[in-house]
């Protein structure tokens, strides 16, 4: 399940997203590329937030 904005999406949400992409007239390859791009962006966003949180935690610990 992908994680975005603090919410775990269910399999039903994934099916809704796939159904939406199917209604857009995209080829299966294009839809797969959109899903792959979205997952890579989510991964990048999570990495940035995790790094920021770690740095903030280290900074708070150093000040104490």
Buried (B, 14 or more C-beta within 10 A) or exposed (E): EBEEEEEEBEEEEEEEBEEEBEEEEEEEEEBEEBBEEEEEEBEEEEEEEEEEEEEEEEEEEEEE
